[in-house]
Amino acid sequence: MTDIADIAEFKPENAGARVSGHGFDAWIAETRELLKLAGPLILTQLAQMAIGTTDTLMLARFSNTALAGAVLGNTMFYFCWLLGSGPTSAVSPMIAHILGADPENKDDVRIVARMGFWSVLMVGVPLFLLLQFAHPIMLAFGQSEQLASASAAFLVPLSFGLPFSLGFQVLRNYSTALSKPNASLIVMGVSVFFNALFDYTLIFGHFGFPRLGLMGSGVASATSFAVSFCIMLIVVRLTPKLHAYRIFRDVLTPDWSKLREVYRLGLPIGLTMMFEACLFFSSNFFMGHFGLDYLAAHTIAMNVPSITFMVPLGIAMAATVRVGLAAGAGDNEAVRRAGWGAILVASAFMTMTSFILWTWPMEIAQLYLPPTAQNMPSLLLAVMFLHVAAVFQIVDGIQVTAALSLRGLKDARAPMWIAGASYWLAGFPTCMLFAFGFGLKGLGIWYGLAFGLLVAAVLMCWRFWWLSKEAAGLRTSAESSAVVA
């Protein structure tokens, strides 16, 4: 065995490079491959945030009611999207395992992508129908008639974009698994422009179009989803390495075993994301209970780590592929190197952002609110919350990277239970205890969020360590020392 990294590119040659070997050079080579894949994924996530920010800014200029209706509507849409995106998220680790085991296996890659589209139809259509009842659902959750009508006016046209958004996720995960993340980055960059143009046109009634307000924003977003999907299809068709798999061949032919695997892996992934999202969404409700100053400070303090989180999330998505390639090849040492390497890279970045948030919280808060006497209570609260955010930055980066590394091992059910326990058996009770029991109000909510993320980080890392041991059933590097040519 050699002490330096031996990098072999799969066939087709750009489907992904798996690193084998030992020593420091192997870690450097793996980190290089990770960052090569993660860079475009990070930019894609930031572009998606830019789309949501554009909607918020334009609706805020239209009216407060429009903004509130869009916030409620987006919340319901996001939960449906999480449920639907679970099966689409299974596409990436499944393809990575296939290519790791046999780089020439185009048939199974094609089948997985095809079953990903089948899952969009099977899950997306019922979710689309559910969104048509947005108005009575909002009323059932205690919203006023005004807000229920406003959210429905936004959500019903937006619902037509749900199948396109989920279809885009299938294509995105397919291209990411083939180490071609630039495809989705290009599409998302174009989508930012289209969404801004459609919002400006349809919300305010420019270029001869009617002034549709909330409905116009819903139509604009749905149209942007459709445009993204169509452009992604074109990019896949024009990219030789992506087109080579002919993923739409025999598109009407089912493969029940692969479809079952898509759901067996994907549904727990969707629930895992929902457990975390529900905790953070519920924190908005409790902050509103403490008053407008708390809610404004919470919104500011939550937006900052939401932006920085996109970097470890992109790293984690790349880790899914890197771990999956190594696991498919049965190279246990490469599995550990890919997972722990990604966790270390994410931790290093979040340590840097943690230092920034801890050192300059007031300066950061003043980017959102001017330092007037009226805003000072919110700014001081935001400083306290940002100090807590500085602490949980690191564990947040660790937990998401460890969770998606487990996804690369096709381990989805255990992370689902870990997420449920961490956020709702640990995080939520701690929020309640510190906020109401100890009278810390909003600061107590943030302590609970941080504790939930800490528990998730510890348990996810332990789970990855346990599964990636040599006794976990993967071949050791000694047993798989031959590098795939």
Legacy VTK file of the C-alpha trace (Angstrom):
# vtk DataFile Version 3.0
C-alpha trace
ASCII
DATASET POLYDATA
POINTS 485 float
0.000 0.000 0.000
1.126 3.532 -0.726
1.065 6.472 1.663
-0.075 8.969 -0.925
-3.510 9.557 -2.388
-4.282 7.708 -5.547
-7.087 9.436 -7.426
-8.971 7.533 -10.079
-11.693 9.101 -12.170
-14.685 6.997 -12.934
-15.942 6.294 -16.412
-17.507 8.351 -17.821
-14.528 10.374 -16.799
-16.283 13.232 -15.025
-18.851 11.201 -13.102
-16.798 11.764 -9.946
-13.318 11.136 -8.591
-12.970 8.710 -5.688
-9.890 9.100 -3.497
-8.162 6.012 -2.161
-4.890 5.665 -0.316
-3.649 6.756 3.094
-1.943 9.559 4.919
-2.077 13.336 4.790
-2.048 13.507 0.988
-5.230 11.436 0.837
-6.982 13.900 3.156
-5.832 16.836 1.038
-7.031 15.141 -2.145
-10.404 14.318 -0.598
-10.824 17.900 0.632
-10.041 19.178 -2.853
-12.693 16.930 -4.405
-15.177 17.923 -1.696
-14.708 21.652 -2.240
-14.837 21.258 -6.015
-18.296 19.750 -5.636
-19.455 21.919 -2.721
-18.628 25.328 -4.222
-21.407 25.414 -6.838
-23.842 23.832 -4.358
-23.210 26.633 -1.857
-23.772 29.286 -4.522
-26.963 27.512 -5.607
-28.299 27.590 -2.032
-27.490 31.291 -1.746
-29.272 31.932 -5.040
-32.365 30.188 -3.690
-32.269 32.499 -0.678
-32.017 35.467 -3.035
-35.265 34.398 -4.703
-37.117 34.340 -1.367
-35.602 37.669 -0.364
-36.764 39.241 -3.628
-40.350 38.093 -2.994
-40.277 39.499 0.549
-38.869 42.887 -0.439
-41.342 43.440 -3.252
-44.389 42.341 -1.276
-43.308 44.524 1.646
-43.463 47.495 -0.714
-46.933 46.458 -1.863
-48.656 46.173 1.549
-48.270 44.724 5.044
-51.248 42.425 4.464
-49.629 41.077 1.308
-46.389 40.407 3.174
-48.168 38.635 6.055
-50.252 36.545 3.631
-47.125 35.507 1.740
-45.349 34.525 4.984
-48.261 32.264 5.975
-48.628 30.870 2.476
-44.914 30.184 2.131
-44.914 28.350 5.454
-47.618 25.938 4.285
-45.973 25.575 0.870
-42.599 24.863 2.470
-43.978 22.041 4.607
-45.553 20.425 1.540
-42.310 20.919 -0.359
-40.349 19.205 2.429
-42.612 16.164 2.257
-42.304 15.999 -1.516
-38.568 16.655 -1.619
-37.740 13.726 0.669
-38.012 11.094 -2.101
-36.216 13.383 -4.573
-33.337 13.681 -2.074
-32.863 9.914 -2.236
-31.746 10.196 -5.877
-28.283 11.543 -5.037
-27.069 8.888 -2.544
-28.610 6.055 -4.580
-26.786 7.115 -7.745
-23.548 7.679 -5.816
-23.709 4.111 -4.475
-24.325 2.756 -7.968
-21.377 4.627 -9.468
-19.135 3.722 -6.549
-19.846 0.020 -7.097
-19.791 0.111 -10.910
-18.871 3.305 -12.778
-20.182 1.798 -16.042
-23.694 1.104 -14.723
-25.797 3.550 -16.729
-28.959 1.448 -16.573
-29.415 1.635 -12.819
-28.562 5.349 -12.754
-31.246 5.920 -15.385
-33.774 3.873 -13.402
-33.141 5.802 -10.179
-33.613 9.137 -11.936
-36.767 7.841 -13.599
-38.208 6.633 -10.288
-37.379 10.042 -8.844
-39.753 11.562 -11.388
-42.339 8.922 -10.574
-42.145 9.978 -6.923
-42.797 13.584 -7.956
-46.055 12.530 -9.593
-47.074 10.210 -6.782
-46.388 12.720 -3.993
-46.613 16.043 -5.804
-50.160 15.631 -7.127
-51.774 14.932 -3.697
-49.809 17.807 -2.154
-50.909 20.089 -4.997
-54.541 19.170 -4.319
-54.063 19.804 -0.600
-52.835 23.329 -1.293
-56.087 24.123 -3.114
-57.770 24.086 0.314
-55.437 26.730 1.746
-58.271 29.040 2.820
-60.201 26.598 5.057
-56.921 25.172 6.400
-55.755 28.639 7.465
-59.112 29.299 9.128
-58.867 25.961 10.942
-55.497 27.066 12.350
-57.074 30.181 13.829
-56.058 32.772 11.241
-58.340 35.728 10.549
-60.509 35.797 7.460
-58.336 38.568 6.030
-55.077 36.648 6.448
-56.634 33.350 5.334
-57.888 34.974 2.131
-54.563 36.711 1.539
-52.527 33.534 2.023
-54.876 31.556 -0.267
-54.618 34.242 -2.965
-50.867 33.721 -2.901
-50.713 29.975 -2.280
-53.225 28.639 -4.825
-51.354 29.977 -7.889
-48.035 29.107 -6.232
-49.147 25.481 -5.852
-48.966 25.008 -9.637
-45.202 25.395 -9.342
-44.804 22.603 -6.762
-44.443 19.693 -9.239
-41.935 21.715 -11.284
-39.926 22.559 -8.173
-39.798 18.896 -7.139
-38.899 17.856 -10.693
-36.058 20.358 -10.611
-34.813 18.733 -7.393
-34.648 15.348 -9.138
-32.539 16.811 -11.942
-30.401 18.741 -9.489
-29.663 15.691 -7.339
-28.991 13.641 -10.465
-26.433 16.159 -11.760
-24.865 16.540 -8.296
-24.402 12.771 -7.967
-22.559 12.861 -11.291
-20.317 15.633 -9.929
-21.798 18.238 -12.281
-23.203 20.773 -9.775
-22.614 23.729 -12.089
-25.697 22.687 -14.049
-28.113 23.609 -11.256
-26.069 26.705 -10.374
-26.474 28.057 -13.900
-30.202 27.412 -13.819
-30.657 28.988 -10.375
-28.739 32.078 -11.458
-31.112 32.526 -14.386
-34.080 31.872 -12.086
-33.098 34.745 -9.775
-33.405 37.117 -12.731
-36.671 35.625 -13.989
-38.276 35.658 -10.549
-37.383 39.321 -9.968
-38.726 40.257 -13.398
-41.978 38.313 -12.942
-42.479 39.755 -9.436
-41.949 43.318 -10.645
-44.268 42.785 -13.591
-47.151 40.936 -11.951
-47.215 42.374 -8.423
-47.178 46.026 -9.506
-48.686 45.704 -12.996
-45.866 46.868 -15.256
-45.332 46.344 -19.005
-49.067 46.314 -19.667
-49.867 43.479 -17.240
-52.582 43.833 -14.571
-51.663 44.771 -10.996
-52.212 41.407 -9.255
-50.491 41.950 -5.910
-50.324 38.757 -3.865
-51.765 36.634 -6.645
-49.141 38.070 -8.991
-46.359 37.019 -6.630
-47.755 33.483 -6.498
-48.010 33.339 -10.277
-44.476 34.742 -10.615
-42.970 32.171 -8.267
-44.836 29.279 -9.911
-43.692 30.492 -13.324
-40.115 30.715 -12.063
-40.293 27.102 -10.854
-41.546 26.001 -14.269
-38.847 28.004 -16.055
-36.159 26.513 -13.783
-37.314 22.980 -14.541
-37.430 23.582 -18.297
-34.014 25.235 -18.387
-32.579 22.417 -16.303
-33.922 19.935 -18.839
-32.126 21.873 -21.574
-28.882 21.982 -19.562
-29.035 18.224 -18.973
-29.654 17.680 -22.679
-26.722 19.910 -23.697
-24.254 18.563 -21.103
-22.664 15.434 -22.626
-21.919 13.737 -19.290
-25.521 14.234 -18.121
-27.186 13.427 -21.424
-25.178 10.202 -21.769
-27.463 8.420 -19.289
-30.664 9.063 -21.304
-32.715 9.383 -18.114
-36.027 9.749 -19.971
-35.670 6.521 -21.894
-38.530 4.135 -20.974
-39.888 6.833 -18.673
-43.261 5.047 -18.352
-41.666 1.757 -17.317
-41.729 1.177 -13.541
-39.017 -0.422 -11.467
-40.783 -1.304 -8.249
-37.683 -2.236 -6.246
-35.963 1.078 -7.016
-39.202 2.976 -6.371
-39.538 1.300 -2.984
-35.964 2.267 -2.185
-36.650 5.866 -3.204
-39.490 6.006 -0.682
-37.773 3.913 1.974
-34.858 6.337 1.941
-36.699 9.517 0.958
-39.647 9.675 3.336
-37.460 9.610 6.477
-35.292 12.309 4.886
-38.367 14.513 4.455
-39.482 13.928 8.037
-35.976 14.670 9.332
-36.059 18.066 7.645
-39.575 18.719 8.957
-38.606 18.006 12.578
-35.970 20.731 12.481
-38.041 23.176 10.429
-41.058 22.846 12.734
-38.974 23.717 15.801
-37.548 26.845 14.208
-40.923 27.900 12.789
-42.522 27.467 16.214
-39.904 29.803 17.676
-41.407 32.599 15.541
-44.770 32.034 17.214
-43.335 32.244 20.733
-41.296 35.341 19.920
-44.478 37.054 18.781
-45.946 36.193 22.180
-43.226 38.254 23.889
-43.826 41.361 21.764
-42.770 43.133 18.584
-39.276 43.990 19.839
-38.547 40.319 20.492
-39.980 39.265 17.134
-37.984 41.914 15.240
-34.776 40.949 17.046
-35.452 37.256 16.461
-36.047 37.859 12.743
-32.726 39.698 12.435
-30.769 37.182 14.479
-32.289 34.228 12.626
-31.634 35.662 9.170
-27.879 35.926 9.736
-27.219 32.254 10.640
-29.680 31.240 7.910
-27.301 32.824 5.393
-24.123 31.393 6.905
-25.816 27.973 7.149
-25.896 27.753 3.352
-22.146 27.073 3.333
-22.134 23.953 5.575
-25.354 22.847 3.860
-23.582 22.913 0.486
-20.630 21.068 2.016
-23.025 18.523 3.503
-24.754 17.948 0.157
-21.347 17.317 -1.399
-20.529 14.953 1.487
-23.579 12.847 0.590
-22.067 12.162 -2.828
-18.496 11.726 -1.596
-19.524 9.277 1.129
-21.892 7.488 -1.253
-19.175 6.945 -3.862
-16.835 5.493 -1.249
-19.575 3.334 0.302
-20.643 2.000 -3.088
-17.045 0.968 -3.742
-16.866 -0.683 -0.306
-13.900 1.494 0.737
-14.508 1.993 4.449
-11.447 4.164 4.995
-12.574 6.503 2.202
-16.050 6.661 3.790
-14.588 7.873 7.070
-12.269 10.297 5.332
-15.082 11.792 3.228
-17.471 12.180 6.160
-15.060 13.448 8.803
-13.271 15.629 6.281
-16.551 17.351 5.399
-17.402 17.800 9.088
-13.994 19.401 9.730
-14.317 21.763 6.751
-17.825 22.823 7.805
-16.667 23.294 11.417
-13.735 25.456 10.305
-16.005 27.774 8.318
-18.593 28.031 11.085
-15.864 28.757 13.656
-14.894 31.773 11.569
-18.496 33.011 11.313
-18.944 32.339 15.032
-16.051 34.694 15.769
-17.610 37.368 13.542
-21.042 37.114 15.165
-19.573 37.160 18.672
-17.277 40.150 17.988
-19.533 42.454 15.960
-23.166 41.643 16.824
-24.335 45.276 17.084
-22.745 46.217 13.773
-24.475 43.241 12.141
-27.845 44.083 13.706
-27.569 47.677 12.482
-27.394 46.414 8.915
-31.099 45.586 9.401
-32.298 48.397 11.686
-30.907 51.944 12.029
-29.695 52.763 15.585
-32.577 55.046 16.555
-34.074 55.314 20.044
-37.174 53.481 18.830
-35.127 50.575 17.466
-32.674 50.283 20.368
-34.669 47.656 22.360
-34.807 45.399 19.311
-31.120 45.954 18.575
-30.058 45.082 22.127
-32.151 41.915 22.033
-30.673 41.041 18.626
-27.177 41.366 20.118
-28.058 38.819 22.821
-29.554 36.432 20.278
-26.560 36.801 17.943
-24.233 35.853 20.793
-26.159 32.607 21.187
-26.130 32.172 17.388
-22.339 32.556 17.495
-22.174 29.555 19.803
-24.574 27.299 17.896
-23.012 28.136 14.511
-20.426 25.414 15.008
-22.782 22.669 16.193
-25.260 23.590 13.435
-22.586 23.049 10.802
-21.543 19.775 12.408
-25.062 18.342 12.701
-26.076 19.013 9.087
-22.801 17.660 7.680
-22.974 14.536 9.824
-26.640 14.020 8.911
-26.001 14.239 5.172
-22.901 12.062 5.476
-25.227 9.438 6.975
-27.493 9.979 3.977
-24.511 9.023 1.821
-24.535 5.688 3.668
-28.267 5.352 2.867
-28.960 5.710 6.573
-32.189 7.702 6.846
-34.383 6.229 9.578
-31.930 6.630 12.461
-31.237 10.311 11.574
-35.017 10.836 11.457
-35.401 9.542 15.020
-32.317 11.458 16.138
-33.767 14.672 14.694
-37.152 14.058 16.329
-35.553 13.392 19.714
-33.025 16.227 19.479
-35.435 18.950 18.471
-38.652 17.892 20.197
-37.566 15.838 23.226
-34.516 17.987 24.008
-34.719 21.331 22.204
-38.415 22.188 22.580
-38.717 21.379 26.323
-35.533 23.375 26.936
-37.042 26.320 25.042
-40.117 26.165 27.274
-38.131 25.689 30.485
-35.759 28.608 29.952
-38.285 30.947 28.309
-41.217 30.462 30.678
-39.920 28.472 33.656
-36.823 30.621 34.235
-38.402 33.783 32.780
-35.706 34.346 30.144
-38.315 34.897 27.406
-36.690 35.160 23.960
-33.205 34.377 25.207
-34.568 31.144 26.662
-35.975 30.208 23.248
-32.530 30.670 21.735
-30.913 28.589 24.487
-33.345 25.786 23.656
-32.620 25.994 19.925
-28.896 25.841 20.604
-29.310 22.853 22.930
-31.382 20.958 20.357
-28.693 21.516 17.707
-25.984 20.413 20.143
-27.783 17.154 20.904
-28.348 16.549 17.175
-24.660 17.198 16.404
-23.442 14.782 19.082
-25.864 11.999 18.126
-25.378 12.390 14.356
-21.593 12.271 14.749
-21.834 9.238 17.019
-24.081 7.506 14.493
-21.645 8.221 11.634
-18.684 7.036 13.714
-20.496 3.814 14.579
-21.646 3.043 11.032
-18.315 3.908 9.454
-16.318 1.581 11.669
-14.727 -1.376 9.929
-17.170 -3.643 11.723
-20.086 -1.843 10.032
-19.964 -4.258 7.132
-18.112 -2.230 4.514
-14.912 -3.634 3.130
-11.832 -2.126 4.703
-9.266 -0.323 2.612
-7.031 -3.374 2.916
-9.742 -5.456 1.311
-10.404 -2.886 -1.386
-6.933 -1.561 -2.024
-7.310 -1.890 -5.766
-8.276 1.490 -7.173
-11.105 1.642 -9.661
-9.569 2.370 -13.025
LINES 1 486
485 0 1 2 3 4 5 6 7 8 9 10 11 12 13 14 15 16 17 18 19 20 21 22 23 24 25 26 27 28 29 30 31 32 33 34 35 36 37 38 39 40 41 42 43 44 45 46 47 48 49 50 51 52 53 54 55 56 57 58 59 60 61 62 63 64 65 66 67 68 69 70 71 72 73 74 75 76 77 78 79 80 81 82 83 84 85 86 87 88 89 90 91 92 93 94 95 96 97 98 99 100 101 102 103 104 105 106 107 108 109 110 111 112 113 114 115 116 117 118 119 120 121 122 123 124 125 126 127 128 129 130 131 132 133 134 135 136 137 138 139 140 141 142 143 144 145 146 147 148 149 150 151 152 153 154 155 156 157 158 159 160 161 162 163 164 165 166 167 168 169 170 171 172 173 174 175 176 177 178 179 180 181 182 183 184 185 186 187 188 189 190 191 192 193 194 195 196 197 198 199 200 201 202 203 204 205 206 207 208 209 210 211 212 213 214 215 216 217 218 219 220 221 222 223 224 225 226 227 228 229 230 231 232 233 234 235 236 237 238 239 240 241 242 243 244 245 246 247 248 249 250 251 252 253 254 255 256 257 258 259 260 261 262 263 264 265 266 267 268 269 270 271 272 273 274 275 276 277 278 279 280 281 282 283 284 285 286 287 288 289 290 291 292 293 294 295 296 297 298 299 300 301 302 303 304 305 306 307 308 309 310 311 312 313 314 315 316 317 318 319 320 321 322 323 324 325 326 327 328 329 330 331 332 333 334 335 336 337 338 339 340 341 342 343 344 345 346 347 348 349 350 351 352 353 354 355 356 357 358 359 360 361 362 363 364 365 366 367 368 369 370 371 372 373 374 375 376 377 378 379 380 381 382 383 384 385 386 387 388 389 390 391 392 393 394 395 396 397 398 399 400 401 402 403 404 405 406 407 408 409 410 411 412 413 414 415 416 417 418 419 420 421 422 423 424 425 426 427 428 429 430 431 432 433 434 435 436 437 438 439 440 441 442 443 444 445 446 447 448 449 450 451 452 453 454 455 456 457 458 459 460 461 462 463 464 465 466 467 468 469 470 471 472 473 474 475 476 477 478 479 480 481 482 483 484
